Amino acid sequence: MELQRGPAGGGPPRHREGPPLLRRWEERRDPRRIPWVSTLVLAVVVMVGSGFAAEGQEATREPLDVFARVLLLAGPALLLLRNRYPVPVVFGVCGVALVYLSAGYPYGPVFLTVAVACFAAVVAGRRRAAWWAVGLLWAGHLLVAHWLYAWLPPAGDRAAPWGQEVAVTAWVAAVLAASELARVRREVSAREREEREAAERRRADEERLRIARELHDVLAHSIAVINVQAGVGLTLLDDDPEQARAALTTIRAASKEALGEVRQVLDRLRSPGEAPRAPAPGLDRLPELVEQAAAAGLAVTVERTGEEAPALSPGADLAAFRIVQEALTNVVRHSGSRTARVAIARTPGRLVLRVDDEGPATGSDAGGSGNGLAGMRERAAALGGTVEAGTRPDGGFRVRAELPLRSEEET
């Protein structure tokens, strides 16, 4: 890949101008690699084919001498550098071919080197250079064949028939068209590869965010319960051993549940194509959340309104559960209130969740990453829903979420 030096005073080199997709393709090639095999095969074809062409044109063209053999080998020799220097190579090969024709040597496979050099330059993104080089060769051929032939070998040569130029022009057009077609196909291939890579990156980012949300919600809720119960246990360890034992029992249960859910998330990460070993949590586990909140000293009341059917899709059910879980965790961590209300309402096509506490906020540092509300909004947005959170006019705090209500058959 060719580079230009940076601005005066140093700085990194920059790419020459050219289509970015072709530049990416060029970067995938190794410009230091010399195409020995293909060039050697081409050189053999040119030398042998030119020998046969000379036998058929010995009456009208100059015989192949040492200078002709040197010119026939010069073209393939230049092609060894076509990966690294496509522009000088295409001009050099066309120049060698023009000298060969001007010397009156036989027409033949010498034009194959021109076709290969043109192809390499166009595919490398140097279209203008290739077109100019081939165009100058074509124009030089016209001058030699129709105006300069009287001063050039072979002696007594005549002007070439204009009908022959139709074939020459068709050959030039075919070479350029084939090169452009190859360039377009490589552009399309590079674009498709770029789109696939971008899609894979998006899927990886989405999966990473999903796992981060799952781990945050699981750990935040369980650790909040464990933190509260650990404080209770330490306070009552000497005065009320039985109550301290109950707090430790709650810590054990909460940590066991958290470990189970973390293990489930990690199993999905290790084997993304396999079905999860345990079903994802949903609103059917809301009573467990109420019990865990009660163990943390928070009394939770649940109100349900609306029709029970149709059932939530698994994604919406999990999102609803995690939103309520995170909202209750925030009450335990940040609110001075020891009561909370959870309202679940089903409206046509929507599920509305509302979690209220009376406040006020404690204002103390309760730990955590501070990403709870952002995680709730991300979950809702992924399903086409919304989450609003803020203080209520009469004090306290409210989290309100709306999620689309879809039946399992629709998903």
N, C-alpha and C positions, 0 to 999 in steps of 0.2 A: 504494500500500500504506500503510495507516495504521500509525503508530508512536505509542508512548507515550514520554514522557520517562523518563529513567533515574531512579535514586534521588536524593534530595536531595543537593545538593553537586556535581552534574554526573554525568558518566558517559555512555556511549553509550546511544542509545534502544534500546528493546526492542520486539519484535513483540507485538501483541495476541494473546490466546489464540485458538487455532483449530487445526484439523487441519494437521499439518505439510505434508502433500502438497498441500492446497489453498493453503497459504501459499506453497509453492514455485511453484504455478501462478500465484498472484497476483503473485509477484515477476517472473515471466516477462512479465506484462502491463506496459504502461507506464501507471501511474495518471494521469500528466499528459496523456495523450492524451484528447481530447474527441471522442466519437463523433458528429460532426456529421451525417454522411450518413444513418445509420440513424435518428437522432432527427428529422431533417428529414422523412424519408419517413413516420415514424410520426405526426408532427404533421399532415401533409397528410391522411393516412388518417383521423385522429381528427376533423379539422375537416370534411372532406367527408362522412364517414360520419355524423357527428352531424347534419349538415344534412338528409340523407336520413331519418335516424331521427326528426327533429323533424317532418317532413312527415307521417310515418305515425302520430305520437302527438300531433298538435296538439289533438285533442279531449280528451285526458286529462292532458297535461303542459304546463308553461309553455313558451312559445316561447323560442328562443335570442336573448338580448339581448347587450349589450356585456359585462356581467358574466359571462355564460355563456361567451362567446368567450375572455375572459381566463382563466377557470378551465380551459377546454379547452387553452389554450396553456401554462398554468402547469405542467401535468403533464409534457409533453415538455421544457419548459425545465429542470425539475429533473433529468430523465433525462440531461441533458448531463453531470452530475457523478456518474453512477452508478458509474463506474470508481474514482473517488477517494473518494467518500463514500457507500458503498452503504446504510448504516444510516439516516442522515438523509434520504436520497432516498426510500427505501421508505416511511418514515413520512410524509414530506411528500406524496408522490404519493397515498397512501391518504387522507390528510387532505383533499387537494384533491378527490378523488373523493367523499368523504363530504359535503363542503360542496356540491358540484355536485348530488348526489342530494337533499340536504336542501332545496335551493332549488327542487325540483320540476321540474328540467330533464329532457329525455328520456333514457331509457336508451339506451345505444349504445356506440360504440367507446371511450368514456372508460375502460372497464375494461381496454383493451389496455395503457394506461400502467401500470396496477396490475400486470398480468401481467409486463411487462418489468422493472419495478422489483423485483418479488419474485424473478424469475429471477436478476437481477444480484446481489441480496443473498445468495441461497442459494448460488450458484456461488462467490461470494467468501468463503464460509465463515461468513456471518452468518445462520445458519439461524433461531436464536431470534428475532432481530429481524424477519425476514421473516414468520415464523409469527405473531408478536404483531401486527404491522402489519395483515396480512390478516385475522387473527381479529378485531381491533378494528373494522376496516371492516365485516366481516360482522355483528358485533354491533350496530354503529351503524345499519346498514341495517335490521336487525330492529326496532330502536327507532323509526326513522323510519317504516317501512312499516306498523307495527301499533299504535304507541302515540302517537307525536308527530305523525302526519299531520294531525290536527285543527287544530294550531296552525301548521302549515307550509303553504306554497303547494304545489300550486294550491288555490284555494278550492273547497270542496265535495268535496274528495278523500275517497275511502273507503279502508278498510284493504285491503292487498294480500291476495289469496288465499294461503292457506298452501301450496297446490300450487306456487305460483311459487317459494317458498323452497326447494323440492326442487331446482329448476333452478339457483338461486343457489348453494346448497350444493355441488351437483355441479360447478359452475364453479370455485368456490374450491378444492375438492379436486383438480380437474384441474390447476389452476395450480400448486398446491403439489407435486403428484405429478410433473408435468413438470419442475419446478425441481429436485426431489430426484433424479430420474432423471439429469438433466444433471450434477448434482453428483457422483453415484456414478460416472458414466462418466468424468468428468474425474479423479476419484480413481484409478480403475482405470488410466486412461491415464498419469497421473503416476507411479503405482506401477510400471507396466511400464517406463516410461522410466527411472525410478530404478534398477530392476533391471538394465536393459540397460547403463546407465552404470556400475553397480557391476561387472558382468561384464566390461565393457571395461577398467575399471581393474585388475581382478584379472589379466586376460590380459596387460595391459601390464606389471604388476609381475612376473608370472611370466616374461615374456620378458626383462625387464630383468635379473632375477636369473640367468636362464639364460645370457645374454650375459656378465654379470659373472663367472659361474663359468667359462665357456669361456675368456675372456680371462685370468682369473687363472691357470687351470691351464696354458694355453699359455705365457704369459709367465713364470710362476714357474719352470717346469721349464727352459725354454730359457735364461733369464737365469742360473739357477743354474749350468748347464753353462758358459755363456759366462764367468761370473765366475771359476769355478775355472780354466778354460783360460787366461783372461787373466792370472791370477796365475802360472800355470806358465810362460806365454810371457814375462812380464816377468822372472821369476827366471832363466830359461835363455837369454835373448836373447843374452847375451855368451858364456856358457860352452858352450852346446849349441844352435847356430843351427838344426840340423835338428829337434831336439825342439821348439824354439820355433815353427818352421814348421808342424809337425804340430798344435800347439795352436791356431795361427791358422787352420789348415784346419778344425779341429773347430769353432772359433767361427764361421767362415763358413758351415759346413753347418747348425749349430744356428740361427743367425740367419735363414738362408734358409728353413728349415722353419717357424720361428716366424712370419715374415712371411707365408708362405703360409697358415698356419692363421688368423692374424689377418685376412687379406684375406677368407678364406672366411666368418668370423664377420661381418665388416662387410658382405659381399655379402648375407648373409641379413637383416641389419638394414635394408639399403636396399631389398631386394625380398623381403619376408616371404612373398609368395605363390608365389614361384618355387622350383623344385627346386634344391638346392645343386649347384654345378658339380662338386664332388668329394665322394666318399662320406665320411661321418663316420668318424673313427678308431675302431678296436675292438681286441679282444684279439689279432687277427691281426697287429697292429703291435707286439706286445710285444717281439719281437727288436730292433726299432729302439730301444725304451726301454733295453733291456739294453746296446746299443752306445753310446748316449748316456751312460748311467751309467758305463760303462767309460771313456769319454773323460774323464769328470769324476773318475776315480780310484776308482770304486766297482765292485767285483766283485759281480755279481748272479747268483744261481742260481735257476732256475725249476723248480718241481715241479708236475706235473699229475696229478690222480687223478680217477677217475670216468669216466662215459661222455662221449663227445664230442657226441652228439646228445641232445636236439634243439638247434637253433641258438638263440642268444640273440636277443631282439628288438633292433632297432637302438638303442633307448633304453638298454636294459640293457647292451648291448655297449659303448656310448660311456661310460656311467657306470663300468663296470668298468675300462676303459682309463684314464679320468681319475683314478680312485681310486688305482690302482697308480702312475700317473705322479706324483701329488701325494705319495704315501707315499715314493717313491724320492727325490723332490725334497727332502723334509724330512730324509731320511737324509743327503743330500749337504750340506745346509745346517747341520743341527743336531747330527749325530752324529759322535763321534770314530771310529766304526767305519768301515772301508773295505770291508766286506762286507755283503750283504743277501740275504735269502731271500724269494722270492715263491712262495707255494703257492696253487694254483688247484684247487679240488675241486668236483665236481658231485654234489650229493645229490638225492634225489627232490624236484623242484620248486624247488630252491634252488641258487644259485651262491655258494660261500664263497671269499673272497679273504683271504689273510693275508700281510702283509709284516713281516718281522722284521729287526732289526739288533742287533748285540751291544752297541752303546753304547760308552762312556758319552756323555752329552750334553756338547757342548763348552761350553755356557753363554755363548757369545759372540753378539753381535748379528749375525745373518746377513742382515739385511734382510727384505723381504717385508711383506705386509700383516697377517699373523697370522690370515687367514681360511681357511687351507687345510683345517683339520679341519672347520670349519663348512661349507665348501663340499662336502666329502665327505659329510657327514651330510645336507645338503640334497639332494644327488643321490640318495642311497640312499632317503631318505624319500619323494621324489617317485615312486619306483617301488614303494613299500611295503616297502623293505628297511631295514637298520640298519647303523651303523658304530660300532665300539668302538675306542678308542685309549687307550693308557696304557703305563706301564712294566711290564715282566715281573718276576715274582718273582725270577728269576735274573739280573736286570740287562737292560739294553737296552730296546728299545721295540718295541711291536707295534701294528699296525693290522689290525683284522679286520672285514670287511664281508660281509654277507649280502644277496644280491639275488634277487628272484623269477626263476625260470627259465621262460621262455615260448618256445614255438616261434614262428616267423615267421608260420605260418598262423593262430595264435590272435591275433596283433596286427593 
